[in-house]
Amino acid sequence: MTFILTLLAAIFVLGPLIALHEWGHYIVARLCGVKVLTYSIGFGPKLFGWTSKKSGIDYRISALPLGGYVKMLDEREGNVTEEEKHLAFNYQHPLKKIAIVAAGPIMNFIIAIALFWVLFMTPSEQLATRIGQVLPDTPAAMAQLPIGDKIVAIDGHDVQTWEGINYRLAGRMGETDNVSITLQSETPADDSLKTYQAPVKQFMQGASQGKDALTSFGMLPWQPNIAPIIGSLMPDGAASRQGLKEGDRITAINDEPIKDWISATHIIRDNPEKLLNFTVLRDNQPVQLQIMPQGKKDNLGNDYGQIGAMVEQSEIVIPDAYKTTVVYGPGESLVKSFEKTEQLAVMTVSSMGKMLSGMIGLDNLSGPITIAKVAKQSFDISWQMVLSTAALISLSLAVLNLLPIPVLDGGHIVYHFIELIRGKPLSEGVQMVGLNIGLLLLASFMVLAIGNDISRLF
């Protein structure tokens, strides 16, 4: 059942993005006077569809849902009569060819901007960007960031939400340098800004790989102070099997004092399949236990520990100083959606460069299985998360398709720019060599990405 729901979520999110990408090619081709023969969602054998009586275009859904294509009249792919040569793609001016090819990725950019615009216009109550906790032995701790101060900028870029902070930090993945953090003092009498320099070394790599950017950096938003008292246990969980009981209060793990439940969960999650020494208070008497968290994998394949214990429920009250309501008007939302699209596009390209240079591992590359799982997870959270996931995937499709690899849109754009400069297209032989190299590169990336996906499942 989970597999079916994951597949449906992927189709629901990816289907419209692929369809609109191809529609971009399709509509601009028709506006440029090029004859379209086929508009297909998916590759391979035709599952179903129809042929327009007016235009003769074959609209179809095909068997392999890993993309789509728009087939145009082209002398390189079939016979073209003398009367229809002006309708063939290969007879068009290079600028028209560039417009047709670029229209697909541009459509994906437009979709991302539109979805981000809707999300920015949706009022939301969020945690203020005040530092709630600084983790030991992290860049934030080394920079001595004060708890309670408000984060207003990362590396000179203004931030208003923890999501924005997370993206700015994630953009520094793999780097060894200083991260600039600008804070506003929590003291009412002193609202001046102060900038700190936090040193990072191969950020989010090595021991920190798999952790989110905030945890790796070591500064977290406000979190409730939940007493580490066990409320319930899973019958087959490690905690139940290894002696933990309901009502036990965790006071230390591996001799590290535990004052709240969240501190305990951080240690447990970071130590899958490692024996931990627990000290618990039971009937006012200290009890020593050894518990090994079971190793689990999240939707992105990152390992984490779980002991099968849940805390006692208690009412959570967020202090007013740590709450904020984020509201933007339509105009401001549109500006912010453009800014976010630009930021994430640059970060995507930068991450690709870091993978090729070895700054970050190729295991960060994700394929269709991970995308499907993330899509399913977004449906489990909220409609806002679904739109956010769709926007991120659409943006990734735009950037990936613009890479100068011959088999992708970006490679074809390069060919047509060369034609524009030379006054004639490259020879068929040169284009075929480029196409074969592009196919080899794309196939290699796909094998690597799917291999990473599979490794995350086990």
C-alpha positions in Angstrom: 0.0 0.0 0.0 2.9 2.4 0.9 4.4 1.7 -2.5 1.2 2.6 -4.3 0.7 5.8 -2.3 4.3 6.8 -3.0 3.8 6.1 -6.8 0.6 8.1 -6.8 2.3 11.0 -5.0 5.1 11.0 -7.5 2.7 11.0 -10.4 0.6 13.8 -8.9 3.7 16.0 -8.3 5.9 15.1 -11.3 3.2 14.6 -13.9 2.1 18.3 -14.2 5.7 19.5 -14.1 6.6 17.3 -17.0 3.5 18.1 -18.9 4.0 21.8 -18.5 7.7 21.5 -19.4 6.8 19.9 -22.7 3.9 22.3 -23.2 6.5 25.1 -23.1 8.3 23.5 -26.1 4.9 22.7 -27.7 3.3 26.2 -27.5 6.4 28.1 -28.6 7.0 25.7 -31.5 3.4 26.4 -32.7 3.8 30.2 -32.2 7.0 30.0 -34.3 5.2 28.2 -37.1 6.7 24.8 -36.6 4.6 21.8 -37.3 4.2 19.6 -34.2 3.6 15.9 -34.8 3.5 14.4 -31.3 3.0 15.6 -27.8 3.9 12.8 -25.4 4.0 12.5 -21.6 6.4 9.7 -21.0 8.6 7.7 -23.4 8.2 4.3 -25.1 5.1 2.5 -26.2 1.8 4.6 -26.3 -0.7 3.7 -23.6 -3.5 5.9 -24.7 -4.2 9.2 -26.4 -6.0 10.9 -29.3 -5.2 12.6 -32.6 -6.5 16.1 -33.2 -8.7 16.2 -36.3 -7.8 19.9 -36.8 -4.0 19.8 -36.4 -3.2 16.2 -36.8 -1.1 16.2 -33.6 -0.9 12.9 -31.8 -1.4 13.6 -28.0 -0.4 10.6 -26.0 0.5 9.1 -22.6 3.4 6.7 -23.0 4.6 3.8 -20.8 7.8 5.1 -19.3 7.0 8.1 -17.0 10.5 9.5 -16.8 9.9 12.6 -18.9 8.2 13.4 -22.1 8.9 14.9 -25.6 7.5 17.0 -28.4 8.2 15.6 -31.8 8.3 18.3 -34.6 8.5 18.1 -38.3 12.2 17.8 -39.0 14.1 16.7 -42.1 16.7 14.9 -40.0 14.0 12.5 -38.7 11.9 11.9 -41.8 11.0 13.0 -45.2 9.7 16.6 -45.6 7.9 17.7 -48.7 8.9 20.9 -50.5 5.6 22.5 -49.5 6.2 21.8 -45.8 9.9 22.8 -45.5 8.9 26.2 -44.0 7.2 24.2 -41.2 10.2 22.0 -40.4 12.2 22.7 -37.2 15.6 22.3 -39.0 14.7 25.1 -41.5 13.9 27.7 -38.7 16.2 30.6 -37.8 18.6 29.8 -35.0 16.8 32.3 -32.7 13.5 30.5 -33.2 15.2 27.2 -32.4 16.7 28.6 -29.2 13.3 29.9 -28.2 11.6 26.6 -28.7 14.3 24.6 -26.9 14.6 27.1 -24.0 10.8 27.3 -23.5 10.6 24.0 -21.5 13.1 25.0 -18.8 11.7 28.5 -18.7 8.2 27.0 -18.1 9.7 25.1 -15.1 11.2 28.4 -13.7 7.8 30.1 -14.1 6.1 27.2 -12.3 8.6 27.5 -9.4 8.1 31.2 -9.1 4.3 30.9 -9.2 4.3 28.2 -6.5 6.7 30.2 -4.3 4.5 33.2 -4.8 1.5 31.4 -3.5 3.5 30.2 -0.5 4.8 33.6 0.3 1.3 35.1 0.2 0.0 32.5 2.7 0.2 34.0 6.2 2.0 31.7 8.7 3.0 31.8 12.3 6.5 30.7 12.7 9.3 30.5 15.2 11.3 33.8 15.3 14.9 33.6 14.2 16.1 33.9 17.7 18.8 31.3 18.6 17.2 28.8 21.0 20.1 26.4 21.5 23.8 26.2 20.6 25.1 22.6 20.2 28.6 21.9 21.7 31.6 21.3 19.4 30.0 23.0 16.4 30.8 26.1 14.4 28.1 28.0 16.3 29.7 27.1 19.6 33.2 28.0 18.4 31.9 31.4 17.4 30.2 31.8 20.8 26.9 32.8 19.4 24.6 34.0 22.2 21.4 32.2 22.9 18.3 34.5 22.5 19.8 36.8 19.9 18.0 37.2 16.6 19.6 36.1 13.4 19.1 38.8 10.8 21.6 37.9 8.0 23.8 35.0 6.8 26.9 36.0 4.8 25.4 39.4 4.3 22.0 38.1 3.0 18.9 39.1 5.0 16.9 36.2 6.5 13.5 36.3 8.0 12.7 32.6 8.6 14.5 29.5 9.8 13.9 28.0 6.3 15.9 30.9 4.8 18.7 30.3 7.3 18.7 26.6 6.5 19.0 27.3 2.7 21.8 29.9 3.2 23.8 27.4 5.4 23.1 24.5 3.0 24.6 26.6 0.2 28.0 26.4 2.1 28.0 22.6 2.0 31.5 21.1 1.6 33.2 24.4 2.1 36.1 25.3 4.5 35.8 28.9 5.4 34.1 31.3 7.8 30.3 31.8 7.8 29.2 35.3 8.7 26.3 35.5 11.1 24.7 38.9 11.9 22.7 39.0 15.1 20.5 41.5 16.8 20.8 41.5 20.6 17.9 40.3 22.7 18.5 43.1 25.2 15.8 45.7 24.6 18.2 48.5 25.5 20.7 47.3 22.9 19.2 46.5 19.5 22.5 47.0 17.7 23.7 44.4 15.2 26.8 42.4 15.7 28.5 40.1 13.1 30.2 36.8 14.2 32.5 34.6 12.1 31.9 30.9 12.5 34.6 28.6 11.1 33.4 25.6 9.1 35.6 22.7 7.7 34.2 20.5 4.9 30.8 21.6 6.1 28.1 18.9 6.3 30.6 16.3 5.2 32.4 13.6 7.2 30.8 13.0 10.7 28.1 15.6 9.9 27.0 14.1 6.6 23.3 13.2 6.7 22.6 15.9 9.2 20.6 19.0 8.3 22.4 22.3 7.9 21.2 23.8 11.2 22.3 20.8 13.3 25.6 20.6 11.5 26.2 24.3 12.1 25.0 24.0 15.7 22.4 26.7 16.1 18.8 25.7 16.6 15.5 27.5 17.0 13.6 27.6 20.3 12.5 24.2 21.4 10.2 23.3 24.3 11.8 22.1 27.5 10.1 18.7 27.7 11.0 16.6 30.8 12.8 13.4 29.7 10.3 11.1 31.4 9.2 8.0 29.5 5.5 8.0 28.8 5.1 4.9 26.7 7.2 2.2 25.0 6.9 0.2 21.8 6.7 -3.5 22.7 9.4 -4.5 20.1 11.6 -1.4 20.6 15.2 -1.5 21.9 14.2 0.5 25.0 11.6 -2.0 26.1 13.8 -5.0 25.4 16.7 -3.5 27.3 15.0 -2.6 30.5 13.7 1.0 30.2 10.2 1.4 31.8 7.4 3.9 31.7 7.9 6.6 34.3 11.7 6.4 34.1 13.4 9.8 33.9 16.6 9.9 31.8 19.3 11.8 33.7 22.4 11.0 31.6 23.5 9.2 28.4 27.2 8.2 28.2 27.8 10.4 31.3 26.4 13.5 29.5 23.7 15.1 31.7 20.3 15.1 30.1 18.0 18.0 31.1 15.3 17.7 28.4 13.9 15.2 26.0 15.2 16.9 22.9 18.8 16.6 24.1 18.2 12.8 24.6 16.7 12.4 21.1 19.7 14.1 19.5 22.1 11.6 21.1 19.9 8.6 20.3 19.4 9.7 16.7 23.1 10.3 16.1 24.2 6.9 17.4 22.4 4.1 15.5 23.6 0.6 16.3 25.9 1.9 19.1 25.7 0.8 22.7 24.8 3.7 24.9 25.0 3.9 28.7 21.7 5.3 30.1 21.3 6.6 33.7 17.6 6.8 34.7 15.8 7.7 37.8 13.3 5.0 38.8 11.4 5.4 42.1 14.0 8.1 43.1 16.8 5.6 42.7 19.5 5.7 39.9 19.4 2.7 37.5 22.1 2.0 34.9 21.0 0.5 31.5 22.7 -0.2 28.3 20.6 0.4 25.2 21.5 0.1 21.6 19.4 2.3 19.3 18.0 0.4 16.3 19.4 1.7 13.0 16.8 3.2 10.7 16.8 5.2 7.5 14.9 8.4 6.7 13.4 9.2 3.3 16.7 10.5 2.1 18.6 7.4 3.2 20.3 9.0 6.2 20.9 6.6 9.1 19.5 7.5 12.5 18.9 5.7 15.8 15.6 4.9 17.4 14.8 3.2 20.8 11.0 3.0 20.6 10.3 5.3 23.5 7.9 8.2 23.7 7.8 11.1 26.2 5.0 12.0 28.5 2.6 14.5 26.8 2.6 18.0 28.2 1.2 21.4 27.0 3.7 23.4 25.0 3.6 27.2 25.3 5.9 29.1 23.0 7.2 32.4 24.5 6.0 35.5 22.6 9.6 36.5 22.0 10.2 33.4 20.0 7.0 33.7 17.8 6.5 35.7 14.7 3.8 36.0 12.0 5.1 36.1 8.5 2.8 38.0 6.1 3.7 39.4 2.6 1.6 41.3 0.1 1.2 40.1 -3.5 3.9 42.5 -4.8 6.4 41.7 -2.1 5.6 38.0 -2.4 6.4 38.1 -6.1 9.7 39.8 -5.5 10.6 37.2 -2.8 9.6 34.3 -5.1 12.0 35.6 -7.7 14.8 36.0 -5.1 14.2 32.5 -3.7 14.2 30.9 -7.2 17.5 32.7 -8.0 19.0 31.6 -4.7 18.1 28.0 -5.1 19.1 27.9 -8.7 22.5 29.2 -7.9 22.8 26.8 -5.0 21.9 23.8 -7.2 24.5 24.8 -9.8 27.1 25.3 -7.0 26.3 21.9 -5.5 26.9 20.3 -8.9 30.2 22.0 -9.2 31.2 20.9 -5.7 30.3 17.3 -6.5 32.4 17.4 -9.7 35.3 19.0 -7.8 35.1 16.5 -4.9 34.1 19.1 -2.3 31.0 17.1 -1.6 30.3 13.4 -2.2 28.5 12.0 -5.3 26.3 10.2 -2.8 24.4 13.5 -2.4 22.9 12.9 -5.9 19.3 11.7 -5.8 17.2 9.9 -8.4 13.5 9.1 -9.1 13.1 6.9 -6.0 14.1 9.5 -3.6 12.0 12.1 -5.4 9.0 9.9 -5.1 9.6 9.3 -1.4 9.9 13.0 -0.8 6.7 13.7 -2.7 4.9 11.1 -0.6 6.3 12.7 2.6 5.1 16.1 1.5 1.5 14.8 1.3 1.8 13.5 4.8 2.7 17.0 6.2 0.6 19.7 4.5 -0.6 21.2 1.2 2.1 23.9 1.7 4.8 21.2 1.7 3.3 19.7 -1.4 3.6 23.0 -3.2 7.1 23.6 -1.8 8.2 20.2 -3.0 6.7 20.7 -6.4 8.5 24.1 -6.7 11.8 22.7 -5.7 11.5 19.8 -8.2 10.4 22.1 -11.0 13.4 24.4 -10.3 15.7 21.3 -10.4 14.2 20.2 -13.7 14.8 23.7 -15.1 18.5 23.8 -14.0 19.3 20.2 -15.0 17.8 20.7 -18.5 19.9 23.8 -19.0 23.1 22.0 -18.4 25.3 22.1 -21.6 25.0 18.4 -22.3 24.0 17.7 -25.9 21.2 15.3 -25.1 19.6 17.9 -22.8 17.9 21.2 -23.8 21.0 23.1 -22.7 23.2 21.2 -25.1 20.8 21.9 -28.0 20.8 25.6 -27.1 24.6 25.6 -27.4 24.4 23.9 -30.8 21.9 26.6 -32.0 24.1 29.4 -30.6 27.0 28.0 -32.6 24.8 27.9 -35.7 23.8 31.6 -35.1 27.4 32.6 -34.9 28.7 30.4 -37.8 25.7 31.1 -40.1 25.2 27.3 -40.6 24.6 24.4 -38.3 27.3 22.0 -37.1 27.7 18.9 -39.3 25.5 15.9 -38.6 28.7 13.9 -37.6 29.8 16.4 -35.0 26.2 16.6 -33.5 26.0 12.8 -33.4 29.3 12.6 -31.5 28.1 15.1 -29.0 24.8 13.3 -28.7 26.5 10.0 -27.9 28.7 11.6 -25.3 25.7 13.3 -23.8 23.8 10.0 -23.7 26.7 8.3 -22.0 27.0 11.1 -19.4 23.3 11.2 -18.7 23.1 7.4 -18.4 26.1 7.5 -16.0 24.4 10.1 -13.8 21.1 8.1 -13.9 22.8 4.9 -12.9 24.7 6.7 -10.0 21.5 8.5 -8.9 19.4 5.3 -8.9 22.2 3.4 -7.2 22.3 6.1 -4.4 18.5 5.7 -4.1 18.7 2.0 -3.7 21.6 2.2 -1.2 19.4 4.5 0.9 16.7 1.8 1.1 19.0 -0.7 2.8 
